[in-house]
Amino acid sequence: MQMTSPRHLVLVHGAWHGAWCFGALQAELDRRGIASLAIDLPGHGASPLPLTDFYGDAQCVADVLVSLHARGVDDVVLVGHSYGGAVISQAASSSPTVSHLVYLAAFAPESGQSVMSQLMGMPRHDTALGGAMVVIDDANTTINPALAQEAFYGCCDSGVIAASIARLSPQPMVTMTQEVTGSPRDSISSTYVLCSQDQAVHPEHQKIMSQLCENVVTLDTDHSPFVSMVKETADILERIANS
């Protein structure tokens, strides 16, 4: 009997972050034999490219999917964290190789919505992230290091917090206002991972957005389950990869 290989995971980070945020999760997935690839969106992490807009971010992911297809990887689980949920929605709309979408404490805009318009369409719930954002020029925001822990890493250990805060980078404001132009969840199965102690994307907002997905899993943690609950997050992704 021929064994079926797990599906390949492609991990897309959220605003101000980079592929670096998935390091611990990828190490755990490696131990389980689950292949994963974390992408640096333009201008983030180790990317040598300049910062771009929402459509440029989505094109970056689409280009990676094309490259994987050229290597014979045609059954991809696309995982988006936070703002990355909007990015994977846009990228998957033009890719035939994505077989499942995972929204990890993420925005899940529908066609015609942006991150900001989806947020404004829900009842107001304040978060620590609102106070942590700093406008640094006419086009970009960053995060106040003194407030980053509460916003992103409330359940993480001190070493992880310090290292993560040091890696945060600017995020273009336009990425939050440009609209998704497709509805991939109409034809691609999806899972929402809701983080009940999140202080960046409010859990009440996550509950609303999770209803747009086929499956919902809840983790009792902060906005960064890939470091605060590594094994539990890997459990979820392993089940999906092997399904």
Secondary structure, DSSP 8 states (H G I E B T S, - for coil): -------EEEEE--TT--GGGGHHHHHHHHHTT--EEEE--TTSTT--S----HHHHHHHHHHHHHHHHHTT---EEEEEETTHHHHHHHHHTT-SSEEEEEEES-----TT--HHHHHHTS-----HHHHHEEE-SSSEEEE-HHHHHHHH-TTS-HHHHHHHHHH---EEGGGGTS-----GGGTSEEEEEEETT-SSS-HHHHHHHHTTSSEEEEESS-S-HHHHSHHHHHHHHHHHHH-
